[in-house]
Amino acid sequence: MAFDKMELKDIEVWDGNFAAAQALRQAQVDVVAAYPITPSTPIVEGYAKFKSDNYVEGEFVMVESEHAAMSGCIGAAAAGGRVATATSSQGLALMVETLYQASGMRLPIVLNIVNRALAAPLNVNGDHSDMYLCRDSGWIQFDAFSPQGAYDLNFIAFKVSEDHDIRLPAIVNQDGFMTSHTAQGVHTLADDDAFGFVGTFKPMNDMLDFEHPVTHGVQTEEDWHFEHKARQHSDLMLKVSPKIDEVFADFEKLTGRKYSQVECYDIDDADVAVFCLGTSVETAREVAGEMRTKGIKAGVIGLRVIRPFPFEQVQEALKNIKAVAILDRSSPNGAPGAMFNEVCAAMYSHESSPLISGYVYGLGGRDLTKAHLVDLYNELQTNADAGKVTTQLQQFIGVRGPKLSFL
Amino acid sequence: MSEMKKIKNLKEFSTSADRFEGANLLCPGCAHSIIVREVLNATNDDLVLAASTGCLEVCTAVYPYTSWDASWIHIGFENSSTAVAGAESMYNALKTKGRLKQPDRNPKFVAFGGDGASYDIGFQWISGCMERNHNMMYIVLDNEVYANTGGQRSSSTPIGSSATTSPAGSISYGEKMNKKDMLGIMAAHNIPYAAQVAPNKWKDMVKKIQKGFATQGAVFINAVSPCTTEWKFDPKDTMHITDLATDSLVFPLYEIIEGKEFNITYRPKNVVPVEEYLAAQGRFKHLFRDEYKYLIKEWQERVDANWSYLQRREEAKV
């Protein structure tokens, strides 16, 4: 029985979860092995409904844990076809072992992570703790700021990940609830156009090619392990970045929607800027516009590609900024913020660097309000005027009790 | 359905084309390699194989070499079952979509794991695969110990055995727990076919493996795999030890169909006392001290009771 296509309006009102589920349907994924967890569950449920209504021809396997979900995805990817899944938070934590195995085995898989806090205390709401949990796992990592991004970046992720020069799995992050459960207008692709963009999966070293048996997942010790890891890092550093730019350009040609590894808003003449991820980018843009009416030249930088870290693009974006705030939505637990450190590393070796201060915000779904950002931009302007960071380097914003700052 | 491979005798069987090469790093006398060859040689069909982390894996796929002339995958310690289930799902997807490169083939999906990978750390993954009834076979290479890491106890380690994490000592007879009834648990998933096999009874084993391959759905096989290193016997005695295991009824051979139909497939003509089985292995040496001899008696009583239970179950057809 042939599967059915779906007629979509040019603009649909979708939340980020449904947008991702639609992208998986349109990419005609061959195997989805998945396990539900808040807030990513609706991706899996949405896909299950597509399968029950004959909109999906591929296999849909509901397994017994997130670790098994990625294990099944790895087996399926090694067999030779398009593979995807979704998870969040504790589920991702359980899955982490297999993330390293998937990337080390150079298998293309797309994983949607709907970002959520990590216990304890248990919390189902959005922050970026889980995102950082797999930071060094060898996956290509994209970040959506909205349901539109969650939709578009899935197609882009398949195309980059499955390229025979790349063969690395890819993550598409979106904010738990703020993106995943907030319906917005999403510009759609027609089914044929969407599938045409990602194309039919081209297998390589596939276990189902019985004329060419392959061994996947070998042992290497001190004699060969380093070379394998070095090769993977080298490909991430040298091959993936240009491939992402190429696929972004192809996507813009098809849709008119332009993506960049580092998204810059009002940066050209900006004195002060906020550097952040996820839905905070849109909030910051709103506030930056208001700050400009008050005479503060404010800009926003959103990180679209987390891995490979766009080192040079970050340097380029920040080189003329006087003071920048790096926002980290995860507990640093005894260090400067994870993103703060990365940006500092990029700017330290650059001839000109802004004054950099770090802010920890929004843990466990705590709102980042416009008022927070107004204060923050004012603080940055004070730093810019003083020519030095006038506060401590790390501040917590939006947390109860006496002001918390360090370093 | 592919045609069942016909095997006339052991000589012909042993000279079948190998898809598992003799060039591997397993210990001399290791039963793993014997079992794997018996499984692979039971069919001429294509194979998609997986192995959990363990002796079989570390000894057969050390880059840049491989002992496998068949599609093979290793991910981690706990998930060879799900690796093969994922590959089987991809096979089904590509079959539906008409994208198989060799659509006329009838591949068999087989995962191997040691008892540590199966009874312990991979238990949930196997249960999931059995419950979902993937068209696959899971085979435990049951050597009753974490052999690859140097002999730690698993939930398959039998009572009284000295393992490195349950060592016999001045006040201890070693392992305190009884071996887990893994086959019973897996059969309780009401899978189409579950069986215990032993490499010495190769005809019985090939018959069961072929039955498994002919089955549509999940198959679970528990294979006794005497370990020369951790059971502490001379490598030349592997088959002798296996004979003692099956003929003492410490390791009875039977099958369970659809979780209900129960058949004993081997009845030794001369049942060997359990004491002989224990005495042949260094891991039980301490049981022959005066203060622990009661444990040997208890061993015999336990094996007798189990054999009686199995026979009653077969008669009752439950």
Interface residues (C-beta under 8 A of the other chain):
Chain A: D30 V31 A33 E57 G58 E59 V61 V63 E64 S65 H67 A68 S71 G72 C73 I74 G75 A76 A77 A78 A79 G80 G81 V83 E97 T98 Q101 M105 T200 F201 P203 D206 M207 L208 D209 F210 E211 P213 V214 T215 H216 G217 V218 Q219 T220 W224 H228
Chain B: D46 V48 A50 E57 V58 A61 V62 Y63 P64 T66 W68 D69 A70 S71 W72 I73 H74 I75 G76 E78 N79 T82 A83 V84 A85 G86 A87 S89 M90 Y91 N92 A93 L94 T96 K97 R99 L100 K101 Q102 R105 P107 Q124 W125 S127 G128 E131 R132
